[in-house]
Amino acid sequence: MRTFVLGILIVVCLALIAIPAFIAAPQPALAPYREISPFRAPFRFDSPQIWLRWSPFGMHVAGWQGIVSTAASWVYLYLTSVLMLALVPRRVRLVTQTLKSAGWRARFRQFAIGLLAALVSVLMVVLARFTFVWFVLVIVLTGGIFVLSFLGMVGVTLMLGGGLWRWARLTPSLWGELALGSLVLFALGRVPIAGWILVGIAVVWGLGAVLATHLGSGEEWSFRDVQTGI
């Protein structure tokens, strides 16, 4: 019975992924370059059309080509998650365990840490514009935050997929849990407007868990080694 319910959940996720291609995608699949180019048309974040036509994982493209591009986006998300897991397995495991074992207070603390880190990062990017090498600093800052946020998102994905996998009483499978968790998160991200909020919460929460575990190392944040060396 639980396996059947899990199958229904997967079907619902696939429907959430496919529906925007027919309903919430006013743009044709093959739009002229001059109409969608960010160099010819200003990219305004205050425009509601931006949040309707775009999702955290790509643009809502109309028709069957939209479904193909969406499937490719999910495959890319899954493969990059596998790559992150292969490169830093211990850090991913520790972040995932921290997310699973944390109580409500600890989870709220992790979310607060991630939100504060995101706000500080935005402030540092803004301040970097007043420096001489601001472009290099912006690339380094945004790149670092992106990697840490993605590490946290992989942890959230494994926590979500692993919870559903164990609830269905399936044979443990790391890659299956990762695929299921990424599918659910990807489907939530495809919901117009609400997807930005849901994925944003997951990313901020994961970033907070990464920072709370000292970038996934499990060590405490301390300047003791620096003070001893000086």
C-alpha positions as CSV (number, residue, x, y, z in Angstrom):
1,M,0.0,0.0,0.0
2,R,2.8,2.4,0.9
3,T,4.6,1.6,-2.4
4,F,1.3,2.4,-4.2
5,V,1.0,5.8,-2.4
6,L,4.7,6.5,-3.3
7,G,3.9,5.7,-6.9
8,I,1.0,8.2,-6.8
9,L,3.3,10.8,-5.4
10,I,5.7,10.2,-8.3
11,V,2.9,10.6,-10.8
12,V,1.8,13.9,-9.1
13,C,5.4,15.2,-9.3
14,L,5.6,14.3,-13.0
15,A,2.3,16.1,-13.6
16,L,3.6,19.2,-11.8
17,I,6.6,19.1,-14.0
18,A,4.6,18.7,-17.2
19,I,1.6,21.0,-16.6
20,P,3.5,24.4,-16.8
21,A,4.6,23.4,-20.3
22,F,0.9,23.6,-21.5
23,I,-0.6,26.2,-19.1
24,A,2.0,28.5,-17.5
25,A,4.3,29.0,-20.5
26,P,3.1,31.8,-22.8
27,Q,6.4,31.9,-24.6
28,P,6.8,29.7,-27.7
29,A,9.5,27.1,-27.6
30,L,11.5,28.7,-30.5
31,A,11.3,32.4,-29.7
32,P,13.5,34.8,-31.6
33,Y,16.8,35.6,-29.9
34,R,16.2,39.3,-29.9
35,E,13.0,38.8,-27.8
36,I,14.5,36.8,-25.0
37,S,18.1,38.1,-25.0
38,P,19.0,39.8,-21.7
39,F,21.2,42.1,-23.6
40,R,18.3,43.5,-25.7
41,A,15.5,43.4,-23.1
42,P,16.1,44.4,-19.4
43,F,15.8,41.6,-16.9
44,R,13.4,43.1,-14.3
45,F,13.0,41.2,-11.1
46,D,10.0,43.4,-10.1
47,S,8.0,42.1,-13.1
48,P,5.5,39.4,-12.2
49,Q,6.0,37.8,-15.6
50,I,9.6,36.9,-14.6
51,W,8.4,34.7,-11.7
52,L,5.7,33.1,-13.8
53,R,7.8,32.4,-16.9
54,W,10.9,31.2,-14.9
55,S,11.4,28.6,-12.2
56,P,14.4,28.0,-10.0
57,F,15.4,25.2,-12.5
58,G,14.8,27.0,-15.8
59,M,12.3,28.7,-18.0
60,H,8.7,27.4,-18.6
61,V,8.8,26.6,-22.3
62,A,5.6,25.8,-24.2
63,G,4.8,22.5,-25.9
64,W,6.6,19.2,-26.1
65,Q,9.9,20.9,-26.4
66,G,9.3,22.4,-23.0
67,I,8.8,18.9,-21.5
68,V,12.0,17.7,-23.1
69,S,14.0,20.7,-21.8
70,T,12.4,20.2,-18.4
71,A,13.4,16.5,-18.4
72,A,17.0,17.5,-19.4
73,S,17.0,20.0,-16.5
74,W,16.1,17.4,-14.0
75,V,18.7,15.0,-15.4
76,Y,21.3,17.7,-15.1
77,L,20.2,18.4,-11.5
78,Y,20.5,14.7,-10.6
79,L,23.9,14.3,-12.3
80,T,25.3,17.3,-10.6
81,S,24.0,16.0,-7.3
82,V,25.7,12.7,-8.0
83,L,28.9,14.5,-8.7
84,M,28.7,16.5,-5.5
85,L,28.1,13.3,-3.6
86,A,31.0,11.6,-5.3
87,L,33.4,14.5,-4.6
88,V,32.6,15.1,-1.0
89,P,30.7,12.1,0.3
90,R,31.6,12.6,4.0
91,R,30.5,16.2,4.0
92,V,27.2,15.3,2.3
93,R,26.6,12.5,4.7
94,L,27.3,14.7,7.7
95,V,25.0,17.5,6.5
96,T,22.2,15.0,5.7
97,Q,22.5,13.4,9.1
98,T,22.4,16.9,10.8
99,L,19.2,17.8,8.9
100,K,17.6,14.4,9.8
101,S,18.5,14.4,13.5
102,A,17.8,18.1,14.3
103,G,14.8,19.1,16.3
104,W,12.5,22.0,15.5
105,R,14.6,24.5,17.4
106,A,17.8,23.3,15.7
107,R,16.1,23.4,12.3
108,F,14.9,26.9,12.9
109,R,18.5,27.8,14.0
110,Q,19.9,26.3,10.8
111,F,17.4,28.2,8.7
112,A,18.2,31.5,10.5
113,I,21.9,30.9,10.0
114,G,21.4,30.2,6.3
115,L,19.1,33.3,5.9
116,L,21.7,35.5,7.6
117,A,24.5,34.1,5.5
118,A,22.5,34.8,2.3
119,L,21.8,38.4,3.4
120,V,25.4,39.0,4.3
121,S,26.5,37.5,1.0
122,V,24.2,39.9,-0.9
123,L,25.6,42.8,1.2
124,M,29.2,41.8,0.4
125,V,28.4,41.6,-3.3
126,V,27.0,45.1,-3.2
127,L,30.0,46.4,-1.2
128,A,32.4,44.7,-3.7
129,R,31.2,47.0,-6.4
130,F,33.1,49.8,-4.7
131,T,36.4,48.0,-4.8
132,F,39.0,48.1,-7.5
133,V,38.7,44.4,-8.4
134,W,35.0,44.2,-7.7
135,F,34.2,41.9,-10.6
136,V,36.7,39.2,-9.4
137,L,35.4,39.5,-5.8
138,V,31.8,39.1,-7.0
139,I,32.7,36.0,-9.0
140,V,34.5,34.5,-6.0
141,L,31.7,35.3,-3.5
142,T,28.8,34.2,-5.6
143,G,30.7,31.0,-6.7
144,G,31.5,30.1,-3.1
145,I,27.9,30.7,-1.9
146,F,26.5,28.7,-4.8
147,V,28.7,25.7,-4.1
148,L,27.8,25.7,-0.3
149,S,24.1,26.2,-1.1
150,F,24.2,23.4,-3.6
151,L,25.9,21.1,-1.0
152,G,23.1,22.0,1.4
153,M,20.4,21.4,-1.2
154,V,21.9,17.9,-1.9
155,G,21.6,17.2,1.8
156,V,18.0,18.3,1.9
157,T,17.3,16.2,-1.2
158,L,18.8,13.1,0.4
159,M,16.8,13.8,3.6
160,L,13.6,14.2,1.7
161,G,14.1,11.2,-0.6
162,G,15.5,9.0,2.2
163,G,12.5,9.7,4.4
164,L,10.0,8.8,1.6
165,W,12.0,5.8,0.6
166,R,12.1,4.4,4.2
167,W,8.4,5.2,4.7
168,A,7.6,3.1,1.7
169,R,9.7,0.3,3.2
170,L,11.8,-0.1,0.1
171,T,15.3,-1.6,-0.1
172,P,17.8,1.1,0.8
173,S,19.3,2.6,-2.3
174,L,21.4,5.8,-2.1
175,W,20.9,6.6,-5.8
176,G,17.2,5.9,-5.7
177,E,16.7,8.1,-2.6
178,L,18.7,10.9,-4.4
179,A,16.6,10.5,-7.5
180,L,13.3,10.5,-5.6
181,G,14.3,13.5,-3.5
182,S,15.5,15.5,-6.5
183,L,12.3,14.7,-8.4
184,V,10.1,16.0,-5.5
185,L,12.2,19.1,-5.1
186,F,12.3,19.7,-8.8
187,A,8.5,19.3,-9.1
188,L,7.9,21.8,-6.2
189,G,10.2,24.2,-8.0
190,R,8.1,24.0,-11.2
191,V,5.1,25.5,-9.4
192,P,4.8,29.1,-10.6
193,I,5.8,31.7,-8.0
194,A,5.4,29.2,-5.1
195,G,8.2,27.2,-6.4
196,W,10.6,30.0,-5.8
197,I,9.6,30.2,-2.2
198,L,9.7,26.4,-1.6
199,V,13.1,25.9,-3.2
200,G,14.4,29.1,-1.5
201,I,13.5,27.6,1.9
202,A,15.2,24.4,1.0
203,V,18.3,26.1,-0.2
204,V,18.5,28.5,2.8
205,W,17.9,25.6,5.2
206,G,20.6,23.5,3.6
207,L,23.1,26.4,3.6
208,G,22.5,26.9,7.3
209,A,23.1,23.2,7.9
210,V,26.4,23.4,6.0
211,L,27.5,26.4,8.0
212,A,26.4,24.8,11.3
213,T,28.6,21.8,10.6
214,H,31.6,23.9,9.6
215,L,31.2,23.3,5.9
216,G,30.3,19.7,6.5
217,S,33.4,18.8,8.4
218,G,31.7,18.4,11.8
219,E,34.3,20.6,13.5
220,E,33.5,23.6,15.6
221,W,34.0,27.2,14.4
222,S,37.0,28.5,16.3
223,F,40.0,30.9,15.9
224,R,42.0,28.7,18.3
225,D,44.4,27.4,15.6
226,V,45.0,30.9,14.3
227,Q,45.7,32.3,17.7
228,T,48.0,29.5,18.6
229,G,50.0,30.0,15.4
230,I,50.3,33.7,16.0
